Amino acid sequence: MDDILNVYNKTIEELFLRRGIKNVTMDDISHELGISKKTLYKYYSNKADVIEKVIDYLMEQIALKSEQFAAEGGNAIDVLLKVSRMAVEVAFRSNNVILYELKRYYPRQFAKFSENKKNRIMNLTVQNMEQGVREGLYRKGINIPLLAELHFSKIELVNELRLKFGEAFTRNDFFEVMFETHIRGIATHKGVAYFEKVYSNK
């Protein structure tokens, strides 16, 4: 059942991304999934429950990717490169219309999504900075909690900046500036040297 639900959640997420949340009905969802409404209600009690389960699915995907990054190994800069790309990708997929509708019409689900997303990204960032300090790649004595908050805030700004600048900058443009300024702000000479060596090959 979990596998089927994951497939449904992914399909519904894509439907929301195309059409927004407000105007999508349970009829639309059952049609998109190719199942009857009777079957749909075996998995979801109502639209609010649909949104709840899609959010849970998205958070689970972030957790799975994070575990994958940890399993792949690498130093703190290698891991941060992967985590930051994932965070910017999530921000790009969550357009402003969807976030506005979620906040206005489903405030409880919006609060849950916002809190879970922040907690996961903040925890990953804190763990990464602690790892980088141990490895001598990041400076000792940096204010890790504050820097994690600032890094998360920059990620959250991506959608606002996209709205302001339109197509003037790509996802990769946002990523490169955000990632490089963060690394150069906390790295030791050893960290900067590694960053420049690796990044020049990207």
SVG drawing of the C-alpha trace seen along z (x, -y; Angstrom):
<svg xmlns="http://www.w3.org/2000/svg" viewBox="-17 -42 62 44">
<polyline fill="none" stroke="black" stroke-width="0.4" points="0.0,0.0 2.9,-2.4 4.3,-2.0 0.9,-2.7 0.5,-5.7 3.9,-7.1 3.0,-6.8 -0.3,-8.6 1.4,-11.3 4.0,-12.0 1.4,-12.3 -0.8,-14.6 2.3,-16.8 2.8,-17.2 -0.9,-18.0 -0.6,-20.7 2.5,-22.1 0.7,-22.4 -2.6,-23.7 -2.2,-25.0 -4.0,-23.7 -7.2,-25.8 -8.8,-24.8 -8.0,-21.1 -10.9,-19.0 -11.1,-15.4 -12.7,-14.6 -9.7,-16.1 -7.4,-14.0 -9.2,-10.7 -9.2,-11.5 -5.5,-12.2 -4.7,-9.0 -7.0,-7.0 -9.1,-5.6 -12.6,-6.0 -13.5,-8.5 -14.5,-5.5 -11.0,-4.1 -9.5,-7.5 -11.3,-7.8 -9.7,-4.5 -6.4,-6.4 -7.4,-10.0 -10.3,-11.1 -10.6,-14.6 -8.6,-17.2 -6.9,-18.4 -5.7,-14.8 -4.4,-14.7 -2.3,-17.8 -1.1,-16.4 0.0,-13.1 1.7,-14.8 3.7,-17.0 4.7,-13.9 5.8,-12.3 7.9,-15.3 9.6,-15.4 10.3,-11.7 12.0,-12.2 14.2,-14.9 15.1,-12.5 15.9,-9.7 18.2,-11.9 19.9,-13.1 20.6,-9.5 21.9,-8.9 24.3,-11.8 25.6,-10.5 26.0,-7.0 28.0,-8.3 30.6,-9.8 32.8,-12.7 34.0,-15.7 31.8,-18.6 32.1,-20.6 31.2,-17.6 28.1,-17.0 27.1,-20.7 27.3,-20.8 24.7,-18.1 22.5,-19.3 22.4,-22.9 21.6,-21.7 18.7,-19.7 17.5,-22.7 17.5,-25.0 15.7,-22.4 13.0,-22.1 12.6,-25.9 12.3,-26.1 9.6,-23.4 7.6,-25.2 6.3,-28.2 4.8,-31.3 1.2,-30.6 1.2,-27.2 2.8,-28.5 0.2,-31.4 -2.7,-29.0 -1.4,-26.6 -0.9,-29.3 -4.3,-30.9 -6.5,-27.9 -4.7,-25.2 -2.8,-27.1 -2.2,-24.0 -0.7,-22.1 1.4,-25.1 2.7,-25.5 3.6,-21.8 5.3,-22.0 7.3,-25.1 8.4,-23.7 9.4,-20.3 11.3,-21.8 13.2,-24.2 14.0,-21.6 15.4,-19.2 17.5,-21.8 18.7,-23.4 19.7,-20.0 21.6,-19.1 23.3,-22.5 24.3,-22.3 25.6,-18.8 27.6,-19.9 29.2,-22.8 30.2,-20.7 31.7,-18.1 33.6,-20.9 35.1,-22.3 36.3,-18.8 37.8,-18.3 39.6,-21.7 37.6,-22.9 35.5,-25.4 36.8,-27.9 36.7,-27.1 34.5,-29.5 32.0,-30.2 28.4,-30.8 26.9,-27.7 23.2,-28.3 23.2,-31.8 24.9,-30.8 22.5,-27.9 19.6,-30.4 21.1,-32.8 21.8,-30.0 18.2,-28.8 16.9,-32.3 18.9,-32.6 17.3,-29.4 13.9,-30.8 14.6,-34.0 15.0,-32.1 11.3,-32.2 11.0,-35.9 14.0,-36.7 12.7,-34.5 9.5,-36.5 11.5,-39.8 14.0,-38.8 11.8,-36.4 13.9,-34.4 17.0,-36.7 18.7,-34.1 18.7,-30.3 18.4,-27.8 22.1,-27.2 22.9,-30.9 21.1,-31.1 22.8,-28.0 26.3,-29.0 26.1,-32.4 24.4,-31.1 26.8,-28.1 30.0,-30.0 29.3,-32.9 28.3,-30.5 31.5,-28.4 33.9,-31.4 32.3,-33.0 33.0,-30.0 36.0,-28.1 39.6,-28.0 42.4,-28.4 42.4,-24.6 38.6,-24.7 38.9,-27.4 41.7,-25.6 39.6,-22.4 36.5,-24.3 38.3,-26.0 39.9,-22.8 36.6,-20.9 34.4,-23.7 36.7,-24.5 35.9,-21.0 32.1,-21.4"/>
</svg>
